[in-house]
Amino acid sequence: MSGAAELAMAAILRKKGRRNNKPSSGVTQEVEVERVPENQPQNPFTEIHILASHSDVIRTIIPLDGHRFLSVSDDHTAIVWSTNSSSPLCVLTGHTGPVICSATMMSVQHDEDRAYPLKEQVLLTGSLDKTIRVWSLDTGECMRVLKDHFTYVKVLCDSCVENLFCAGGTDLHLWNLEGDLLHTVILNGEDISHVLAIPHGRIVVAAANTLEVFKVPTSPEILQELEKIKKLAPNHREMILSLETLSGSHFVSSSLDGTIIIWNSTNLTMLIQLNHQKDYLVNHTYPYCVHHTLSIDQKFLFAAVGRGLALYTLNGDCIWRRENAHHSKILYLCLVYNGMFLASCSEDGSIRLWGAVGSMEQPTEGSMLLHKEISDSSLERLLGKSVNSKEKKRLLRKEDKYKIPSPVLLGECMSHSGAVQKVLAFDDNTMVSCGSDGVIILWKDGAQESELRNEQIRKILHFNSVKDEMPQESQS
Amino acid sequence: MLAGGYAEVVQYQTTSSDIALFDAVGGEEEAFVHSVRPFPFHLIPAYQPVTPWPSTKQKIEKDFILVCEFSEIVGPTALITIPSDGGRNFDKDMFAVKIMAVDYNATNMLRCYSTFTVVEDTSVIIEDEENIHAYVHHFTLYDLHARGYVRPFCMAYITPDKNKLFSYLERLMSKFRSVSQLFRSGNLHLFKKDLDCRLADLVFTKGALCEDVKTGMTSDPTEENQEDVDSGWVDLSERNGTCESTLTANQRFKASLQKIINDCQDILKELQMKMASFSFGDFSRKDHCSFLTKCKTKELPSKPKQCCSKCLPYNSGYHSDSEAKEELKRKTDLKQINAVDSLIFCRDAVVLKLEQVESSLISPAASLLTIGHTVEINFLANVNVQSSSQSLMWQQKRSECSGNFLVETPSSITSESSRQSFPLSYDAEFVPGSSAGSLDSLYYDVEEGEDEFEVGKFHEGEHGSWLEISISSDEVRCSMDSQTSQTLERTPTSSFSDGEFEELSLNRFLGPRSVPLTNGYDRVGLSVPRTSVSSEPVVSRCRKVPVGTGIKSFLHHYGFSIHLIYALLSGRTVVIAASPKHEKEVYRVIKTLRLFVPGHSDNQLIVPWHTKPLTMCDLSRMKLVGLAKTRSLQRIIPSTVFRFTTVFDFESSTLWTPGYKGTFLTETLNQCKHFHSDQSCIAVIEAMMISYAAKAFTFYHTYCLNTLMSHSQKHKSDNHNMQNKLTASVFLAKINVVEGDAKIVQYWVDIIKQQQIAEFLRQSCPPAPVKNPIKLDYEMCNKYHH
């Protein structure tokens, strides 16, 4: 950690009256959780739609495109939603057991008659009924049922190789979209928890605390088998909780004990280990567990450490840390509202919004309607425009680049009655959250929605067209 | 207040005109006496002409329908009145004598020319000096056993208000005509059946007689041989003589029989012709057959009408006829006649008139702003909005757009009339088929006056199911038995307004049987709009206690009422939590506060008593909730919900809500202080509401519908214009609406926008479901204590 960053962080921590990091386990309970500013003037999410079509626990939600997302649930169904509507676009029924994972990929069909291959987005859903179903996203039809899986399907992952995908349960399977089981790899007996596709046609498979890398066959000519390349070392001490891509050349894994490891995806070696607790004792509350990491600008990494948040650089410096961000463990991190906020969702049922100390008197609600210069860097957008590109260069030259304004708590979105598992952000500034209470909530900017409704009514009443015709009438 | 005054003036005019434009049938002299008014007192002649009728000053307070029959034993008698207690202090029999004195059957061709004809209905308007005006509709039912085969009946609509009678005469006439049509079509079928039987009897008798005559000629002697062995031949010649006379008598009888048969056949022919000309409407053939067989086999339960059976001179035929009538009535007339009464029954002519005038302002319903079920302003009144079938878009001329202000203060409508309705003109193009969420619910109330509630309570007794009144409408619908579900058939699925809902649940709890016991007339009247087709006007229910009663004492008692009212007006859900033993008090408070609930959507805006913990989903539809508090407040209101609601703990008189910052409500409530009655307070409040509704109107038209501010345009224009962009709050500040008031105005406009979009979605193909978003207000709650 560079000295300047250390100083900056210390200053921040002093100012906020927070303790220094690395307290002994369990003591964090005493520290007061940060309070939400009164009236939350900067919280733009003033309108919600509650989507309560699922009758059981929702396992996950995944984004499909700019405005659609898929939710899979224990009620044996998967539902395609749009952020514009509070009713399902399409309900995918057919599974006979809880649907627990899903993925989306492109189905590519080469046709001799056509110059270009026919591409179609398909959905994959995996269920405890030991089948995988392939759905057409356009029609909602079930195109194929893959039954040879023999174990529960816990993970589905697009392999980034045309028409091939991987499914994980107890074993790792390689399938093609035609429904052929190409290869099965029997692992060490642990269930697979994560599969991540990395460049060069490789996949990383996380099972318990180990990570292994396999090579996916890239052309139909060669043997259609997964070729084991390497078992990554060192192992995590505890179960791996997340496996994310950091940049084109790095990926990151995090585990229950709090260790975050950044790996180089080319040579498959460890780049750096973050948040590593040296004198680690098994504590079943796992106060440092990292459920999710979120990379920003390919250079920075937000990590949900227990109930707190931390921001790391690829050098391993912790440039910001907030230990008691939530009342309970943070499960997921996401940039929302056009990157203006970092949303952290937690087991305490709330989603907290972090961002720059803006002008407090100017409410954020509806601010997207105003013109806003889009910054190049996500972090800058998140933390305000204080660092413009010129300044940034200057700062970089002076090696003072980590002196960034620290994110502050700007709002708290409370509407779920259980833990909030995942948050997604969409193009229209909608934030979608899914909770263990079985509902999905669309969070919208009330002012923006109001404007949209105005427009809709103008359209309904033909005010727009009337206006277009008006000038001619007035001239005549 | 305005309309209230207007109503009073009209009331005065009509009553005074009533005196001036009398139409006395009592005689010319009386007419003269009255027409030269004003006479000085001393000039008024002492002599008062006597009317032939007993001059007991008869009074009728409410309109009613009287059905009478010309009984062959006692003369004209009243059979039934609708409502059953109609004209309680009115000598109905005497009136029956009066209206049936004219034997309009004198024209009956059967008697005059001894040919049978089916007579048409006649109708007449009778005006009495006792301020009783009636539209009388005579019709005749046919009965084989009755004198001249006819039984004259008449239906009379009796009202003290002459103007009303004349203004709605057309409608009355058509309704009465359709009722009598139904009666007559059924009756003619029955009569024909009887005639067929009679004819068969006669033909048989004739055949037997012929046989008898023949055998009398040939076999008589042999018979006598056998019988009169001991009598000898002494009487033979004498017997021959009697035989001769019997024979001639028989032949004469045969001839007359033939004539009767011919008559019979003539009548049948006539009947057949007549019946062919009838259209039976919904009275289907199948129905009819079953009804006939029922009559024949006398499976029907004993008739409830005692007066009817008292004056029946004949047995079988008459019975079957009266039963037929009963059956017919059961099938048809209650619906039909009540359709008549629901329109104009028990409603003041002034109200009807006002309503007629104002009805144009109510459409399109989607752009109508109502607060506390009081019409405030229509945002698109008189706008030519035409729905084109293909695009489902509405063409409109902006220049025509104008605001129309409309008030229905309790003084004009709510208190004076017990029944509200919308005239036919209501279904304008904007709202075909008067969909849900529009105006059906406008005048439906959560509470049906105090006594309904009491009745429910009374019948419920200990098990207190009324508590469950707030269960979802779906549950209610599921548990409906066939009888009640029949009334639901035509109800659009989503149109459970508060009032309906309550009524249904009450119905359910009381059981369908007990419904007529409680308030037969009201119930019957109520069921009409739901069974009637959508072209029928929407009829709403009595409002015995006007909205907002007790507002004065509420304002006085709770110092924090301004914040509570602000929450209601700005669309924040207000929860009144109390332990179940205070349910009735909460009910009263809700009735008072209902005055401030904007909107008339199909959602349950007001839930008088909710027994489950509140959820976030509830916030989207409920705006004013009475909540059963079991033990602690936290148990029923989760912290997430608590944050976005205004909670009023009834027992501890504590209120958690964002404080009100603004001028509008302060001003309004200050004005209220100068008035001492609820009525005047409500008037003040509503006047103020209108002034604010005008602001909302301005905001809607200048800001929301302004294309210059459209979202898409903003993107096109350059950065300089961006700086000048007008946000909603800036705009509102320009029209002097700031802070809390801005929230109120924005919420009102939001209601209109949501209504319009919902209406649009409902009309789109396929109809899209409408779900309102939940607004989250992050403003911190303050705690207020009484």
Boltz contact constraints between the chains, C-beta under 6 A:
constraints:
  - contact:
      token1: [A, 38]
      token2: [B, 780]
      max_distance: 6.0
  - contact:
      token1: [A, 39]
      token2: [B, 778]
      max_distance: 6.0
  - contact:
      token1: [A, 39]
      token2: [B, 779]
      max_distance: 6.0
  - contact:
      token1: [A, 39]
      token2: [B, 780]
      max_distance: 6.0
  - contact:
      token1: [A, 40]
      token2: [B, 778]
      max_distance: 6.0
  - contact:
      token1: [A, 43]
      token2: [B, 778]
      max_distance: 6.0
  - contact:
      token1: [A, 46]
      token2: [B, 776]
      max_distance: 6.0
  - contact:
      token1: [A, 47]
      token2: [B, 773]
      max_distance: 6.0
  - contact:
      token1: [A, 47]
      token2: [B, 775]
      max_distance: 6.0
  - contact:
      token1: [A, 48]
      token2: [B, 774]
      max_distance: 6.0
  - contact:
      token1: [A, 49]
      token2: [B, 773]
      max_distance: 6.0
  - contact:
      token1: [A, 50]
      token2: [B, 616]
      max_distance: 6.0
  - contact:
      token1: [A, 50]
      token2: [B, 617]
      max_distance: 6.0
  - contact:
      token1: [A, 86]
      token2: [B, 771]
      max_distance: 6.0
  - contact:
      token1: [A, 87]
      token2: [B, 769]
      max_distance: 6.0
  - contact:
      token1: [A, 371]
      token2: [B, 722]
      max_distance: 6.0
  - contact:
      token1: [A, 414]
      token2: [B, 640]
      max_distance: 6.0
  - contact:
      token1: [A, 415]
      token2: [B, 616]
      max_distance: 6.0
  - contact:
      token1: [A, 415]
      token2: [B, 640]
      max_distance: 6.0
  - contact:
      token1: [A, 451]
      token2: [B, 711]
      max_distance: 6.0
  - contact:
      token1: [A, 453]
      token2: [B, 753]
      max_distance: 6.0
  - contact:
      token1: [A, 454]
      token2: [B, 704]
      max_distance: 6.0
  - contact:
      token1: [A, 455]
      token2: [B, 710]
      max_distance: 6.0
  - contact:
      token1: [A, 455]
      token2: [B, 711]
      max_distance: 6.0
  - contact:
      token1: [A, 457]
      token2: [B, 753]
      max_distance: 6.0
  - contact:
      token1: [A, 457]
      token2: [B, 756]
      max_distance: 6.0
  - contact:
      token1: [A, 458]
      token2: [B, 705]
      max_distance: 6.0
  - contact:
      token1: [A, 460]
      token2: [B, 760]
      max_distance: 6.0
  - contact:
      token1: [A, 461]
      token2: [B, 394]
      max_distance: 6.0
  - contact:
      token1: [A, 461]
      token2: [B, 396]
      max_distance: 6.0
  - contact:
      token1: [A, 462]
      token2: [B, 393]
      max_distance: 6.0
  - contact:
      token1: [A, 462]
      token2: [B, 395]
      max_distance: 6.0
  - contact:
      token1: [A, 463]
      token2: [B, 705]
      max_distance: 6.0
  - contact:
      token1: [A, 463]
      token2: [B, 707]
      max_distance: 6.0
  - contact:
      token1: [A, 464]
      token2: [B, 707]
      max_distance: 6.0
  - contact:
      token1: [A, 466]
      token2: [B, 398]
      max_distance: 6.0
  - contact:
      token1: [A, 467]
      token2: [B, 707]
      max_distance: 6.0
